[in-house]
Amino acid sequence: MPHQISKKRLSRTDGHRKALLRNLATSFFKHEKIETTSTKAKEISKVAERLITQAARGDLHSRRIVAAYLTEPKVVAKLCDQIAPSLKGRTGGYTRITKSRVRLGDAAELSILELVR
């Protein structure tokens, strides 16, 4: 029995999972709201919280750390210049997960992940 596993494997290899999380995080910050499966939403929420906290520091090193994770420079600029400063007063809890529906094709439970403003 595996103990102390900090993240879900999402039935993917390490590289595939990392690419999936990077792409979903980029889409999340680009649109500020995404609909995905509940398990993926929980994993993206963890990643997004860390990236927002890092971007809120506001220095060049933090910006480069965020840029190394996200895939689009425009999204990095949006996160560091707009999103993070507007959430700077909060001490965490930047995202909200709301269960939305069940997908018809495979009956997967979908959730909406959005920024808390």
N, C-alpha and C positions, 0 to 999 in steps of 0.2 A: 504494500500500500504506500503510495507516494505521500510524503509529509512535507510541509512547508514549501509548497509550490506557489510562487507569487503571481503567476499569470497563467491564463488558459492557453492551450496549444491550438485551439480552433481547427483541429484536424489538418494542420499544415506543417510543412517543414519550417525550420528556423528562418531561412531567407525569405520564403513566401510569406510567412507571418509578419516579419519585419516590414516587407514591402506593403502588405495590406494595411498595417497600422499607420505607416507613413502616409499612404495615399488617403486613407480615411481621415486622418488628422488634418491633412492639407485641405480636403474638401470641407471638413467641419469648420475650419477657420475662414475659408473662402465664402461659404454660404451662411455661416453662423447657426445652422440647423441642418441635421441630416436624419434620415430614417434608415435604420439598419436593424439587424437582429438584436435581441436583448443582450446576448452574450458579447457580441462585438461592441455594442454601445457601452457596456461596463468597462471593457478594456480600453476603448478610446477615451472614455471619461478620465481614466487614470493618467493616460498620456497627455491629454489636453490640460489637466490640472497642473502637471509638472511644467509643461511648456509655458503656460500663462504665468506661473510663479517665476520662472526663469526670465521671461520677457519683461516682467514688471520691475526687475532690478534696473533695467534701463541702460546698462553699460555696454560697451562694444563686445566684450567677451560673451555676455549673455546673448546678445543678438547673433553672434556667430554660432553659438551652441544651438539656438533655435533654427538658424539657417542650415545647419548641418543635418537637421532632422526633417524639416519640411522640404517639399520638392519644388516650390515655386517662389521666386524672390518677391513677387507682388504680395503673396500671402504673408511672407515674413514681415514685410513692411506694414501691412495692415495689422498684424498681431502686435508688433512692437510699438507702432505709432498710434493706433486707435483702440484696439481691444484691451490690451494690458493696462494702459493708463486709466481707462474708464472703470476697471475692476480693481484698481490699486487699493482702495479703501477696505475691500473685503479681505478676510483672513483665510480664505479658502471657500470651497463650495461654489466654484465658478460655473458648473454645468448642472443641468437638470435632465433626468431621464424619465420619460413618460411613456407608459405602455400604450401602443396605438391600435394594433389589429393583428389578425392572424393571416399570414400569406396564403393565398389559395393554392398555389402549386405544391408546396411541401408542408403546409401547416406550421411554418416557423412563426414564433412569436416576434413581432416587430415592435420596435420602440423608437421614439423620437428623442434625439439628443440635441439640446439647445443650450445656448449661453444664458446665464442668469444676469439680467441687467438691473 
